[in-house]
Structures are given as structure tokens and as C-alpha cells.
Amino acid sequence: MGSGTWDLDESPAVPPSHVAEAWEAQQPYDPPMAQAKPGSKVIETVEPVGTRVLIRKDEDRKVTKVGIHLPDKMEIPTLTGRVVAVSRQVERDEDYPVRQYDKVLFNPRHAVPVDFEGDNRLFVVPIEDVVAVFRRNAAE
């Protein structure tokens, strides 16, 4: 049993004092390392886990390619976006050519919206639903 951990297989009959105090007070246990120092700014991040990526969906278009302006209630749904974050599992797997900041085409069927920003354009998407990556090659 290492310091700062509590292994259930090697657990003593009595839990560590800080866990016991939280239990008795019926308060959720908040580990000391998760507490922010007073006056410091807390930065909240979203990190996808498993075989998923975090995508910021592009704005829906209100003008067609030929220049026709659509009414406010009508939009052309966009299935493209930029990869904001990649899970470690996807990052290590060479079969997935997706990297941070890539522009991708994705199927939104299994995308999970992340209520992180007011406009809610962030989605956690399974890597299997990323169907294409846009690349630019320099002309020779």
C-alpha cells in the first residue's frame, strides 16, 4: 500500500482519517489535490477517454455555395469540425490518423454534446464515427 492510496485488498479495518471524517460528516470526499488555492484561477478541461475525440463543430451555414441567403430558421447542417482533443488511446494507435487541430467529417449519430460553452458546439465523438480527415498537400 503506497502513500496517498488506499488499496481495498490491503485495506486496514479502519479507513484513513480524512476519508472517515468525510464519511461521518456525510460530505463527499474531495481529495486535497483537487482543491484550488484561494485566489487562484481554475481551468476546466475536457479530456476524451477510450477511443474518442473531442470535436468543435463548425458553424452551420446560412448561405448556400451559390450565394443564396437562407432564412434565420433554416440552416445547412454541418458535419465538419476541428479536433480539439484526442484520447491517449487514439493518440497511440497508428490506425487512426486523427490528430489535434485536424479538420474532420463526422457522423453525429453517437456524438455526445458537452455542455461546456454557451453555444454548445463541443462533442465527444467515437473515433469510428470520424469518417474523413481533410488534408492539404503543397502543390508541386
Long-range contacts (C-beta under 8 A, 24 or more apart in sequence): 44-116, 45-85, 46-84, 46-85, 46-114, 46-116, 46-122, 46-124, 47-85, 47-87, 48-85, 48-86, 48-87, 48-90, 48-124, 49-87, 49-89, 50-87, 50-89, 50-126, 51-87, 51-89, 51-90, 51-93, 51-96, 51-126, 51-127, 51-128, 52-87, 52-90, 52-124, 52-125, 52-126, 52-127, 53-83, 53-85, 53-86, 53-87, 53-90, 53-98, 53-104, 53-124, 53-125, 53-127, 53-130, 54-83, 54-84, 54-85, 54-86, 54-114, 54-122, 54-123, 54-124, 54-125, 55-81, 55-82, 55-83, 55-84, 55-104, 55-106, 55-111, 55-122, 55-123, 55-124, 55-125, 55-130, 56-81, 56-82, 56-84, 56-121, 56-122, 57-81, 57-121, 57-122, 57-123, 58-82, 59-121, 79-105, 79-106, 79-107, 79-108, 80-104, 80-105, 80-106, 80-134, 81-106, 81-121, 81-123, 84-122, 90-127, 96-127, 96-130, 97-133, 98-127, 98-130, 98-133, 102-133, 102-134, 103-133, 103-134, 104-130, 104-131, 104-132, 104-133, 104-134, 105-130, 105-131, 105-132, 105-133, 105-134, 106-130, 106-131, 107-131
